């Protein structure tokens, strides 16, 4: 989710049957409705993306700076940052620490972005804190020199308020986009900064080269922190090393296997935080929703929100480790992603491709004809079906996938999170407040 725009959708809210969630429903709908505000986008005029940090700094000052007072762990990277946050959260919680973490985008419902301990924020607390933000948003519209905050910035502010309310000791944040100018860089004093890897994504904002992308991501490295990375390439490591040398920050390159780089990184950070090894070893790690999430066994159905070549290459590697017959895939992607690069990473493994779109009105889905043509150029003999309705795509995929085979749903968190409700409803998530 990018801090440039208001992005969000109350996926499945219309299906909620219990009136106890009405206030939550109204809060989410209110936040989503802010997309119709005439936002002052200074960046479009000046090219200065630092405006996002300055805009949020102003907004948090009006909220009496709820972001202050935590031990921050700040994570960025082209792939794996969400999983890294998630694994660290589980280790610290297992160690008895009061820890909050923030993710984006949410796969199915808004509370999934904010977690303390073993539970997502409650729908009631979400609604209450959204109400607290309303007058400050109005004040920003009328008085802030930077204009109204974005959806991402408002959501992050709500998370800070909740972490403060819950008296968290540690807060783990994943960036929304890049590093230097990401809204999460409003924090000034992380104890740990980590970069999982660097690859091509969001080149229109971060730069066309890996050097520029890495330089942007290195912005999370701040004086007083300790830095960790699993990046391997020497020219990218030099960028990180130079930044660490300049700020006198200890530099740690973690040599990780191709199969579990994020977990290796997490264990190194846990060691730095003096978490006993026996606690790390006893932690039963659970994946985030839509991160290689298994929904059923026969046929095996896997949800994965991978949406760029780096993430899909990692997904592809995980699929190779399966011994489960043929793989059919339902794929839908956002218009602004590297469609060809992503398809090249996954199509060789597929027996059949089902193309569809996500039904999110705030984000443009990739053109289905373009996806089909790109797919045929990559694998001319591939059997391809196209469905405008993602639910029809899911019905077809389940119908044609044999019990011994695999059905993969990938390409977008919006698609995977939406279709996830076939197995886990939004109402269930709001009641249980847990991953499944």
ZIMO-V543778 format. One line per field, one symbol per residue. psi: psi as a letter, one per 30 degrees, with the letter a starting at -180 (. if undefined). A space follows every 10 residues. Layout:
psi=???
//
This chain:
psi=kkgfljklki kgeffkfkff geeeeeeeee eefffgkikj ieefefgjff eeeeeeeeee efghiffkgl jkjkkllekf eeeeeeeeee eeeeggkjkk lklklkeele fffkkkbgkl kkeeeeeeee effefeeeee effkffakll eeeeeeeeee eeeeeghkek kkkklejbde gkffgfkfhk fkkkjelkak khffeflfle eeeeeeffff jlkflkkklg kfkefeeeee eeeeeeghkk kjkkjllffh eeeeeeeeee eeghkkefee ffkjkkllkg ihkkflejlk kkkkgkglee efeeeeeeef fkihalklkj kkllegliee eeeffeeffk ekkjkalkhj ffkklkkeee eeeeeeeeif gkjkkkkejf eeeeeeeeef klefakjkjl fkeeeeeeff feejleeeee eehll.
//
